Amino acid sequence: MASNSSGSTMTSPYPMIPVRDAIEAVLREATPLSGEDVPITNALGRYAFEDVTAIRQLPACKTSVMDGFAVASGNRTGEHKIIDVIFAGHKPTVSKVGISTCAYITTGAPLPPGADAVIKIEDTKLSVDRDSSQGKISELSSVVLLKSAQSGEYVRQIGSDIKMGDKLLSRGEKLTPAAIGLLASNGFSHVRVFIRPTVLILSTGDELMKPPEEIHSSNIKKEISDPQLIFDSNGPMLSALVEACGGEAKQLEILRDKDEKKIQKILTGFSEKNNYDVIVTSGGVSMGDADPIKNSLKNGGAQVHFGRMCMKPGKPTTFATMKGPKSEKRLIFSLPGNPVSCAVTFELLVATALRKLSGDPNPAPDYSVSADLAEPFRMDPVRPEYHRVRISWDGKASRFLASSTGRQASSRLLSMRGANALLLIPKGSGLLPVGTTLPVIALQCPPNIPHPPIPISDVSNKREVKSQNLVSTSLKSPSIKFAILNASKQIESVEFDSLVAELTTIGVQSRIFINLACDASIEIVKSYLDLLRKTSGIDVLLIISESGHSSSDKIPDIVQTTLEKSAPALTHAMWRAINAMTCTIDIKYTPQRVIVGTAGNTLIIAIPGVSVGVVHRIMKDTLPILRMIVKELRK
């Protein structure tokens, strides 16, 4: 929200959508590109356009696994005549190995006719000194075999590694060094891969300038003047990020805020020189007079899919598409000008699109990895935050630990330099304590820089001290630790102030409030539910679902699976409170959607989040029985 020159309030025409919805919009619009044949030596990191199957079996003939002597199985021990010498890559010269003959053979060499086993050199007696330079095994006429061999011993059978028609590569598979080696082993010199997306990088702003060519990190020769100007960091950074994602980047010259017509032509025009798959701009997407990007998209006929995201940093991020004269589609990402906002939104959206265009079958950011906080993190009351962190592995506890990279200002690029992941901190109030488990997203280019290790012992000590404090407090007074997990868009965190006042009447002295209203996916709810269940000292965990009235709301079902014991009396009391507030609720169905029970020493309650008034009424009408249950839990 902003004000114009006359003092009236301006509001954005674009709703602030959850990050997950923004990612889904990008995935809907991005379509994998066509394929091209490239030499396998140039295919590293590319995605296979089609399945590749073996055109020959490996090995193509029986070969030796060891250096030794090829024999017919069932051979007698004792002296055998050496009738052939076979090196890898050479054919046998004898017609057949008999019962009292053998052939000296090296690893990988083909077995001669009549031989079906190999006796390794260590199981023979030689008449040459292998530790001296005098004499070679290949020059011997006979050898003493100290053991008999079984058929197939130390022999690599035909097709034992790869059979004809075996799948070597699947469509969408990323070509690794091993995959390239596998293709080469089967005789392939080229492979068909998805075309690399082409990306135009465009920085905007009157305040930007390119670094002078005379300034080198190893030899500074020129003083920097004009303090009101800043060097363009977004352009080079975005180009590097595109290359890291497998795209081909071209950085255009810096455009000024007044060049709206030129910007519009670049964003929405198509020509032989301007036929990029993706255009990424930085700056000019806010609501001020000097922010031309959204107007350029709208006036140029682009379809704007969203213009704001519910996240910090990066709220004004814009995504649009434009169709060309040949029905080709261009993806346009307009990122904020602050470099950290620019980098974070690239990681979440642009990298996702580039992976999809490049043929990656799983292009979306991976929210499945989690880390425990190595220090307290403050929540933002308005938006969820993608906090820049450094995660490291705690081998003793088998967990990742996350530590902040410092001050998280959207202009402070140093917070990205030391980061290897983004930590998803939910919208809420207060501090998340040490040991809290939150989702993390790995960055495209994690740093390889010296970084002090996280003091594991300190983290453990902090958790122990916190737990001891909670225990000692509970012995002195009947204080209750209350956690609220809100997944309802109908309820905001500020509306819980009066609810907290009600809770103080039964001894609630501390609370944790986590608001997932902007990103209440089932996976996120599961993650936070598991986190809160494991958090030490929580007496009551209240989960507020979206509606709770239909089978489409899966949160009550998730909560039900976490309970160890049910609490039917409290369930019925809460159901009656809901029914008294909302006559539209089906009286036969509601009790199944109010979940109350215990897990360990924690009372878990799941109720529908129709409105904050309903929540207040439920809690108020059940305070007496709630107080009694909590008292029992503390015994």
Secondary structure in CASP SS format (residue, H / E / C, confidence):
PFRMAT SS
TARGET T0000
AUTHOR 0000-0000-0000
METHOD secondary structure of the structure
MODEL  1
M C 1.00
A E 1.00
S E 1.00
N C 1.00
S C 1.00
S C 1.00
G C 1.00
S C 1.00
T E 1.00
M E 1.00
T C 1.00
S C 1.00
P C 1.00
Y C 1.00
P C 1.00
M C 1.00
I E 1.00
P C 1.00
V H 1.00
R H 1.00
D H 1.00
A H 1.00
I H 1.00
E H 1.00
A H 1.00
V H 1.00
L H 1.00
R H 1.00
E H 1.00
A C 1.00
T C 1.00
P C 1.00
L C 1.00
S C 1.00
G E 1.00
E E 1.00
D E 1.00
V E 1.00
P E 1.00
I H 1.00
T H 1.00
N H 1.00
A C 1.00
L C 1.00
G C 1.00
R C 1.00
Y E 1.00
A E 1.00
F C 1.00
E C 1.00
D C 1.00
V E 1.00
T E 1.00
A C 1.00
I C 1.00
R C 1.00
Q C 1.00
L E 1.00
P C 1.00
A C 1.00
C C 1.00
K C 1.00
T E 1.00
S E 1.00
V C 1.00
M C 1.00
D C 1.00
G E 1.00
F E 1.00
A E 1.00
V E 1.00
A C 1.00
S C 1.00
G C 1.00
N C 1.00
R C 1.00
T C 1.00
G E 1.00
E E 1.00
H E 1.00
K E 1.00
I E 1.00
I E 1.00
D E 1.00
V E 1.00
I E 1.00
F C 1.00
A C 1.00
G C 1.00
H C 1.00
K C 1.00
P C 1.00
T C 1.00
V C 1.00
S C 1.00
K C 1.00
V C 1.00
G C 1.00
I C 1.00
S C 1.00
T E 1.00
C E 1.00
A E 1.00
Y E 1.00
I E 1.00
T C 1.00
T C 1.00
G C 1.00
A C 1.00
P E 1.00
L C 1.00
P C 1.00
P C 1.00
G C 1.00
A C 1.00
D C 1.00
A E 1.00
V E 1.00
I E 1.00
K E 1.00
I H 1.00
E H 1.00
D H 1.00
T E 1.00
K E 1.00
L C 1.00
S C 1.00
V C 1.00
D C 1.00
R C 1.00
D C 1.00
S C 1.00
S C 1.00
Q C 1.00
G C 1.00
K C 1.00
I H 1.00
S H 1.00
E H 1.00
L C 1.00
S C 1.00
S E 1.00
V E 1.00
V E 1.00
L E 1.00
L C 1.00
K C 1.00
S C 1.00
A C 1.00
Q C 1.00
S C 1.00
G C 1.00
E C 1.00
Y C 1.00
V E 1.00
R E 1.00
Q C 1.00
I C 1.00
G C 1.00
S C 1.00
D C 1.00
I E 1.00
K C 1.00
M C 1.00
G C 1.00
D C 1.00
K E 1.00
L E 1.00
L E 1.00
S C 1.00
R C 1.00
G C 1.00
E C 1.00
K E 1.00
L C 1.00
T C 1.00
P H 1.00
A H 1.00
A H 1.00
I H 1.00
G H 1.00
L H 1.00
L H 1.00
A H 1.00
S H 1.00
N C 1.00
G C 1.00
F C 1.00
S C 1.00
H E 1.00
V E 1.00
R E 1.00
V E 1.00
F E 1.00
I C 1.00
R C 1.00
P C 1.00
T E 1.00
V E 1.00
L E 1.00
I E 1.00
L E 1.00
S E 1.00
T E 1.00
G C 1.00
D C 1.00
E C 1.00
L E 1.00
M E 1.00
K C 1.00
P C 1.00
P C 1.00
E C 1.00
E C 1.00
I E 1.00
H E 1.00
S C 1.00
S C 1.00
N E 1.00
I E 1.00
K C 1.00
K C 1.00
E C 1.00
I C 1.00
S C 1.00
D C 1.00
P C 1.00
Q C 1.00
L C 1.00
I E 1.00
F E 1.00
D C 1.00
S C 1.00
N H 1.00
G H 1.00
P H 1.00
M H 1.00
L H 1.00
S H 1.00
A H 1.00
L H 1.00
V H 1.00
E H 1.00
A H 1.00
C C 1.00
G C 1.00
G C 1.00
E E 1.00
A E 1.00
K E 1.00
Q E 1.00
L C 1.00
E C 1.00
I C 1.00
L E 1.00
R C 1.00
D C 1.00
K C 1.00
D C 1.00
E H 1.00
K H 1.00
K H 1.00
I H 1.00
Q H 1.00
K H 1.00
I H 1.00
L H 1.00
T H 1.00
G C 1.00
F C 1.00
S C 1.00
E C 1.00
K C 1.00
N C 1.00
N C 1.00
Y C 1.00
D C 1.00
V E 1.00
I E 1.00
V E 1.00
T E 1.00
S E 1.00
G C 1.00
G C 1.00
V C 1.00
S C 1.00
M C 1.00
G C 1.00
D C 1.00
A C 1.00
D C 1.00
P C 1.00
I H 1.00
K H 1.00
N H 1.00
S H 1.00
L H 1.00
K H 1.00
N H 1.00
G C 1.00
G C 1.00
A C 1.00
Q E 1.00
V E 1.00
H E 1.00
F E 1.00
G C 1.00
R C 1.00
M E 1.00
C C 1.00
M C 1.00
K E 1.00
P C 1.00
G C 1.00
K C 1.00
P C 1.00
T C 1.00
T E 1.00
F E 1.00
A E 1.00
T E 1.00
M E 1.00
K E 1.00
G C 1.00
P C 1.00
K C 1.00
S C 1.00
E C 1.00
K E 1.00
R E 1.00
L E 1.00
I E 1.00
F E 1.00
S E 1.00
L E 1.00
P C 1.00
G C 1.00
N C 1.00
P H 1.00
V H 1.00
S H 1.00
C H 1.00
A H 1.00
V H 1.00
T H 1.00
F H 1.00
E H 1.00
L H 1.00
L H 1.00
V H 1.00
A H 1.00
T H 1.00
A H 1.00
L H 1.00
R H 1.00
K H 1.00
L H 1.00
S C 1.00
G C 1.00
D C 1.00
P C 1.00
N C 1.00
P C 1.00
A C 1.00
P C 1.00
D C 1.00
Y C 1.00
S C 1.00
V C 1.00
S E 1.00
A E 1.00
D E 1.00
L E 1.00
A C 1.00
E C 1.00
P C 1.00
F E 1.00
R E 1.00
M C 1.00
D C 1.00
P C 1.00
V C 1.00
R C 1.00
P C 1.00
E E 1.00
Y E 1.00
H E 1.00
R E 1.00
V E 1.00
R E 1.00
I E 1.00
S E 1.00
W E 1.00
D E 1.00
G C 1.00
K C 1.00
A C 1.00
S C 1.00
R E 1.00
F E 1.00
L E 1.00
A E 1.00
S E 1.00
S E 1.00
T C 1.00
G C 1.00
R C 1.00
Q C 1.00
A C 1.00
S C 1.00
S C 1.00
R C 1.00
L C 1.00
L H 1.00
S H 1.00
M H 1.00
R H 1.00
G C 1.00
A C 1.00
N C 1.00
A E 1.00
L E 1.00
L E 1.00
L E 1.00
I E 1.00
P C 1.00
K E 1.00
G E 1.00
S E 1.00
G C 1.00
L E 1.00
L E 1.00
P C 1.00
V C 1.00
G C 1.00
T C 1.00
T E 1.00
L E 1.00
P E 1.00
V E 1.00
I E 1.00
A E 1.00
L C 1.00
Q C 1.00
C C 1.00
P C 1.00
P C 1.00
N C 1.00
I C 1.00
P C 1.00
H C 1.00
P C 1.00
P C 1.00
I C 1.00
P C 1.00
I H 1.00
S H 1.00
D H 1.00
V H 1.00
S H 1.00
N H 1.00
K H 1.00
R H 1.00
E H 1.00
V H 1.00
K H 1.00
S H 1.00
Q H 1.00
N H 1.00
L H 1.00
V H 1.00
S H 1.00
T H 1.00
S H 1.00
L H 1.00
K H 1.00
S C 1.00
P C 1.00
S C 1.00
I E 1.00
K E 1.00
F E 1.00
A E 1.00
I E 1.00
L E 1.00
N E 1.00
A C 1.00
S C 1.00
K C 1.00
Q C 1.00
I C 1.00
E C 1.00
S H 1.00
V H 1.00
E H 1.00
F H 1.00
D H 1.00
S H 1.00
L H 1.00
V H 1.00
A H 1.00
E H 1.00
L H 1.00
T H 1.00
T H 1.00
I H 1.00
G C 1.00
V E 1.00
Q E 1.00
S E 1.00
R E 1.00
I E 1.00
F E 1.00
I E 1.00
N E 1.00
L C 1.00
A C 1.00
C C 1.00
D C 1.00
A C 1.00
S C 1.00
I H 1.00
E H 1.00
I H 1.00
V H 1.00
K H 1.00
S H 1.00
Y H 1.00
L H 1.00
D H 1.00
L H 1.00
L H 1.00
R H 1.00
K H 1.00
T C 1.00
S C 1.00
G C 1.00
I C 1.00
D C 1.00
V E 1.00
L E 1.00
L E 1.00
I E 1.00
I E 1.00
S E 1.00
E C 1.00
S C 1.00
G C 1.00
H C 1.00
S C 1.00
S C 1.00
S C 1.00
D C 1.00
K C 1.00
I H 1.00
P H 1.00
D H 1.00
I H 1.00
V H 1.00
Q H 1.00
T H 1.00
T H 1.00
L C 1.00
E C 1.00
K E 1.00
S E 1.00
A C 1.00
P H 1.00
A H 1.00
L H 1.00
T H 1.00
H H 1.00
A H 1.00
M H 1.00
W H 1.00
R H 1.00
A H 1.00
I H 1.00
N H 1.00
A H 1.00
M H 1.00
T C 1.00
C C 1.00
T C 1.00
I C 1.00
D C 1.00
I C 1.00
K C 1.00
Y C 1.00
T H 1.00
P H 1.00
Q H 1.00
R H 1.00
V C 1.00
I E 1.00
V E 1.00
G E 1.00
T E 1.00
A E 1.00
G C 1.00
N C 1.00
T E 1.00
L E 1.00
I E 1.00
I E 1.00
A E 1.00
I E 1.00
P E 1.00
G C 1.00
V C 1.00
S C 1.00
V H 1.00
G H 1.00
V H 1.00
V H 1.00
H H 1.00
R H 1.00
I H 1.00
M H 1.00
K H 1.00
D H 1.00
T C 1.00
L H 1.00
P H 1.00
I H 1.00
L H 1.00
R H 1.00
M H 1.00
I H 1.00
V H 1.00
K H 1.00
E H 1.00
L H 1.00
R C 1.00
K C 1.00
END
